[in-house]
Amino acid sequence: MSARKIPENRPWGQKNGQQSPRKPAPKGNQVSWLWLGLGLSGVAMLSATAGAMLAVSLSSTPLLQSQLSPDEAAVFDGDRISRTSLRLPELTRPVNILVMGIKVISSDLDNPPPETQNLGYHALVNSFEGLSDTMLLLRFNPEAQKIAVLSIPRDTRTYVEGVGMTKINAANVEGGPALSAKTASELLSGVGIDRYIRINVQGVEKLVDALGGVTVYVPRDMKYQDDSQHLYINLKAGKQHLNGNQVQQFLRFRYDKYGDIGRIQRQQMVMRALMEQALNPTTLARMPKILSVIQSHIDTNLTVEELLALVGFGVKTERSQVQMLMVPGDFSGNGQREVSYWLPNRRRIQTMMAQHFDQGLDGGEANDPAYMRVAIQDSTGNMRAVQSLIEKLREAGYQNVYVDEPWPEPLRVTHLVAQQGDGDSAQAIKRSLGFGEVRVESTGNLVSDITIQLGEDWLQRQSRWDSY
């Protein structure tokens, strides 16, 4: 297939085109790609029994679906990251993996597959070579027993070799996984990238269906229609069990005030939900279906042994030790300009990479409570409780406290969200308040340091105090 020109990046809420894929390399035994899909979605929390079952079914066939030149392969750290023990392979050092979700539609190709022609709309095509619709950097750290997941907004403005200053999602079109890794590394303070994974977005839908769906809280009614792509989004607000197509709707919706950043927040919500659900023993019964549907939707330079080592580490990692971050930055404008960007904050990136990826030195000082930005998102509907929380925080020295929009999901336990990745400051607030659950993720107020998503546990404490 011949490649087309790189489509122009468009304003928030518009769809970007994709690039024609190169001819893929011959496919090997791909049954192991299940574990990759699981690990990337935060689902690599299956039991050791499942790992043993998979180990029997795997061969040592390479997992690449695309050819890397020697120069491209050299971009990635080729040193060993795992060893085989008496049971399953295990990680021997911290590992950084670049993950890209790719979406290509038939109109992006000069010669689309025959089955997608004459449909009357732009159909999704199973390809790995378009613009990266999603980009994550994962760090599996066996020394600290933690997993860090850093979301890189697709509209992040950065330098792409051969293109210039543009959106980072163009790197995969220009130079595949190698250029994407090089671009991401330069954006993220020079962090090394050991391996890559590219996932076709069709695989996400099929994986969720194979897992039996996932239960999430939809924060608002979501409705959007694009006949040209047969994209129909129609979700009601509230807690519900979504199938694969509905999860795709949930993740692809961009038509709110945060655009792609709001989509990243929903991605993190789905990851959390999948982590919890994957511990369900019924997942094992779905293994044959999972193996059959995922095999053609992943391209990676990880070996089978390395995949099993990542899964084994994920099994042992506590949920509270999975940290979900986002590249710090801000919008380039009000979304009305011809091209809108996510403008990265270099100083905050350096601090985040030092704290969570062991890259460089953390030059930042501990946040002074008096200047820390603390947002409150109330889920209780009790403004008296909100006011009493503000007073409690100010007594503890937190002076920059403000009330954000309510959190739509009723919470039993208050979430103390480290929006900028500063888990220590979130823990300090927890000690001051005496309640809540610390979460290192990016689901809170975008400009806050810490977001408090207020739950029923605060009301219960208030009730006990009032009874004295």
Residue pairs with C-beta under 8 A, 6 or more apart in sequence:
1 20
1 21
1 22
1 23
1 109
1 110
1 111
2 20
2 110
2 111
3 19
3 20
3 22
3 110
4 17
4 19
4 20
4 108
4 109
4 110
6 19
6 163
6 170
6 173
6 174
7 16
7 17
7 18
7 19
7 108
7 131
8 339
9 16
9 155
9 166
9 167
9 169
9 170
9 339
10 16
10 339
11 335
11 336
11 337
11 338
11 339
11 340
12 155
12 254
12 259
12 260
12 331
12 335
12 340
13 254
13 255
13 259
13 335
15 226
15 229
16 131
16 154
16 169
17 105
17 107
17 108
17 131
18 102
18 103
18 104
18 105
18 108
18 127
18 129
18 130
18 131
18 173
19 104
19 108
19 129
19 130
19 131
19 172
19 173
20 108
20 109
20 110
20 111
20 129
21 104
21 109
21 125
21 127
21 128
21 129
21 130
22 66
22 129
22 176
24 65
24 66
24 128
24 299
25 64
25 65
25 66
25 67
27 65
27 296
28 59
28 61
28 62
28 63
28 64
29 58
29 59
29 61
30 63
30 294
30 295
30 296
30 298
31 57
31 58
31 291
31 295
32 54
32 58
32 63
32 304
32 307
32 308
33 63
33 294
33 295
33 297
33 298
33 300
34 54
34 207
34 287
34 290
34 291
34 294
34 295
35 44
35 54
35 307
35 308
35 310
35 311
36 197
36 199
36 298
36 300
36 302
36 307
37 43
37 199
37 203
37 204
37 207
37 294
37 297
37 298
38 44
38 46
38 207
38 278
38 311
39 138
39 307
39 310
39 311
39 314
40 99
40 136
40 138
40 197
40 199
41 204
41 207
41 270
41 271
41 274
42 149
42 271
42 272
42 274
42 275
42 322
43 211
43 274
43 275
43 277
43 278
44 278
44 310
44 311
44 313
44 314
44 315
45 275
45 278
45 279
45 314
45 315
45 317
45 319
46 278
46 279
46 283
46 284
46 311
46 315
47 281
47 284
47 315
48 87
48 88
48 312
48 315
49 284
50 283
50 284
50 287
51 88
51 308
51 311
51 312
51 315
52 87
52 88
53 284
53 287
54 287
54 308
54 311
55 88
55 308
57 291
58 304
58 308
59 304
60 303
60 304
60 305
61 304
62 303
63 298
63 299
63 300
63 301
63 302
63 303
63 304
63 307
64 299
64 300
64 301
65 128
65 298
65 299
66 128
66 129
66 176
66 177
66 198
66 299
68 176
68 177
68 178
68 301
71 178
72 175
72 176
72 177
72 178
73 178
73 301
75 178
75 181
75 182
75 193
76 178
76 181
76 193
76 194
76 195
76 196
76 301
77 192
77 193
77 194
79 194
80 92
81 91
81 92
81 93
81 95
81 194
81 195
81 306
81 309
82 89
82 90
82 91
82 92
82 305
82 306
82 308
82 309
83 89
83 90
83 92
83 309
84 305
88 308
88 309
88 312
89 305
89 306
89 308
89 309
89 312
90 142
90 309
90 312
90 313
91 140
91 142
91 309
91 310
91 312
91 313
92 142
93 142
93 143
94 139
94 140
94 141
94 142
94 143
94 358
95 139
95 140
95 194
95 195
95 310
96 137
96 138
96 139
96 191
96 192
96 193
96 194
96 195
96 357
97 137
97 138
97 139
97 140
97 193
97 194
97 195
97 196
97 197
97 302
97 310
98 135
98 136
98 137
98 138
98 177
98 180
98 181
98 184
98 193
98 195
98 196
98 197
99 134
99 135
99 136
99 137
99 138
99 196
99 197
99 198
99 199
100 132
100 134
100 135
100 136
100 172
100 177
100 180
100 196
100 197
100 198
100 199
101 132
101 133
101 134
101 135
101 198
101 199
101 200
101 201
101 204
102 127
102 128
102 129
102 130
102 131
102 132
102 133
102 172
102 198
102 199
102 200
102 201
103 124
103 130
103 131
103 133
103 200
103 201
104 124
104 125
104 127
104 129
104 130
104 200
105 122
105 123
105 124
105 125
105 229
106 112
106 113
106 116
106 117
106 119
106 122
106 123
106 124
106 125
107 122
108 122
108 125
108 130
109 125
109 127
112 123
112 125
113 125
116 123
116 125
121 227
121 228
121 229
121 230
122 228
122 229
122 230
123 230
124 201
124 202
126 200
126 202
126 296
126 297
127 200
128 198
128 200
128 299
129 172
129 173
129 176
130 172
130 173
131 154
131 169
131 170
131 172
131 173
132 154
132 168
132 169
132 171
132 172
132 180
133 154
133 169
133 201
134 151
134 154
134 201
134 267
135 151
135 152
135 154
135 168
135 169
135 180
135 184
136 149
136 150
136 151
136 152
137 149
137 150
137 152
137 184
137 188
137 191
137 193
137 357
138 147
138 148
138 149
138 150
139 146
139 147
139 148
139 150
139 356
139 357
140 147
140 310
140 313
140 314
141 147
141 148
141 358
142 313
144 321
145 316
145 317
145 318
145 321
146 317
146 321
146 322
146 323
147 313
147 314
147 317
147 321
147 322
147 323
148 323
148 325
148 356
148 357
149 268
149 271
149 322
149 323
149 324
149 325
150 188
150 325
150 326
150 327
150 352
150 356
150 357
151 264
151 267
151 268
151 324
151 325
151 326
151 327
151 442
152 168
152 184
152 187
152 326
152 327
153 168
153 260
153 261
153 264
153 326
153 327
153 329
153 342
154 167
154 168
154 169
154 260
155 167
155 168
155 169
155 259
155 260
155 340
155 341
155 342
156 167
156 168
156 187
156 327
156 329
156 341
156 342
156 344
157 165
157 166
157 167
157 168
157 332
157 341
157 342
157 343
157 344
158 165
158 166
158 167
158 168
158 183
158 186
158 187
158 344
159 165
159 183
159 186
160 166
160 168
160 170
160 171
160 174
160 179
160 183
161 174
161 175
161 179
161 182
161 183
162 174
162 175
162 179
163 170
163 171
163 174
167 341
168 180
168 183
168 184
168 187
171 179
171 180
171 182
171 183
171 184
172 179
172 180
172 198
175 182
177 196
177 198
177 299
177 301
180 196
181 193
181 196
184 193
185 191
185 192
185 193
187 327
187 344
187 349
188 327
188 349
188 353
188 357
188 359
189 349
189 350
189 353
189 354
189 359
189 360
190 359
190 360
191 353
191 357
191 359
195 300
195 301
195 302
195 306
196 300
196 301
197 298
197 299
197 300
197 302
198 298
198 299
198 300
199 297
199 298
200 297
200 298
201 248
202 297
203 293
203 294
203 296
203 297
203 298
204 244
204 247
204 248
204 251
205 244
205 245
205 247
205 248
206 244
206 293
206 294
206 297
207 244
207 290
207 293
207 294
208 214
208 242
208 243
208 244
208 247
209 243
209 244
209 293
210 286
210 289
210 290
210 293
210 294
211 274
211 277
211 278
211 283
211 286
211 290
212 282
212 283
212 286
213 241
213 242
213 243
213 244
213 246
213 247
214 241
214 242
214 247
214 270
214 273
214 274
214 277
215 239
215 240
215 241
215 242
215 273
215 277
216 239
216 240
216 242
216 247
216 250
216 269
216 270
216 273
217 238
217 239
217 240
217 269
217 408
217 409
218 235
218 236
218 237
218 238
218 239
218 240
218 242
218 250
219 237
219 266
219 408
219 409
220 237
220 256
220 408
221 235
221 236
221 237
222 233
222 234
222 235
222 249
222 250
222 253
223 233
223 234
223 235
224 231
224 232
224 233
224 253
224 255
225 231
225 232
225 233
226 232
231 252
232 249
233 249
233 252
233 253
234 249
235 242
235 246
235 249
235 250
235 253
237 408
239 409
242 250
247 270
250 266
250 270
251 263
251 266
251 267
251 270
252 263
253 262
253 263
253 266
254 260
254 262
254 263
256 262
258 265
258 446
259 335
259 340
260 342
261 326
261 331
261 342
261 446
264 326
264 442
265 442
265 443
268 324
268 441
268 442
268 443
269 443
271 324
272 324
272 441
275 319
275 322
276 319
277 283
300 307
302 310
320 438
323 356
323 421
323 423
323 440
323 441
324 440
324 441
324 442
324 443
325 352
325 356
325 421
325 440
325 441
325 442
326 442
327 342
327 344
327 349
328 344
328 345
328 348
328 349
328 352
328 420
329 342
329 343
329 344
329 345
329 348
330 342
330 343
330 345
331 340
331 341
331 342
331 343
332 340
332 341
332 342
332 343
333 340
347 364
348 420
350 360
350 363
351 362
351 363
351 364
352 420
352 421
353 359
353 360
354 360
354 361
354 362
354 363
354 364
355 362
355 421
355 422
356 421
366 424
366 425
367 422
367 425
367 449
369 396
369 397
369 398
369 399
369 428
370 397
370 398
370 399
370 400
371 399
371 400
372 398
372 400
372 425
372 449
372 450
373 400
373 402
373 447
373 448
373 449
373 450
374 393
374 398
374 400
374 401
374 402
374 429
374 448
374 449
374 450
374 451
374 452
375 401
375 402
375 403
375 404
375 419
375 444
375 445
375 447
375 448
375 450
375 451
375 452
376 386
376 389
376 390
376 401
376 402
376 403
376 404
376 451
376 452
376 454
377 404
377 405
377 406
377 407
377 444
377 445
377 451
377 452
377 453
377 454
378 385
378 386
378 403
378 406
378 407
378 454
379 406
379 407
379 408
379 409
379 410
379 411
379 453
379 454
379 455
380 386
380 410
380 454
380 455
380 456
380 458
380 459
381 406
382 459
385 454
385 458
385 459
385 462
386 403
386 454
388 462
389 433
389 452
389 454
389 458
390 401
390 403
392 432
392 433
393 401
393 429
393 432
393 433
394 401
396 429
396 432
396 433
398 429
398 432
404 445
404 448
404 451
407 453
407 454
410 455
410 456
411 453
411 454
411 455
411 456
412 455
412 456
412 457
413 436
413 437
413 455
413 456
413 457
414 435
414 436
414 437
414 452
414 453
414 454
414 455
414 457
414 458
415 436
415 437
415 439
415 451
415 452
415 453
415 455
416 426
416 429
416 430
416 436
416 437
416 438
416 439
416 450
416 451
416 452
417 426
417 439
417 441
417 442
417 443
417 444
417 450
417 451
417 452
417 453
418 425
418 426
418 438
418 439
418 440
418 441
418 449
418 450
419 442
419 444
419 445
419 446
419 448
419 449
419 450
419 451
420 448
420 449
421 440
422 449
422 450
423 438
423 440
425 449
425 450
426 438
426 439
426 440
426 450
427 438
429 436
429 450
429 452
430 436
430 438
434 461
435 457
435 458
435 461
436 452
436 455
436 457
443 451
444 450
444 451
444 453
445 451
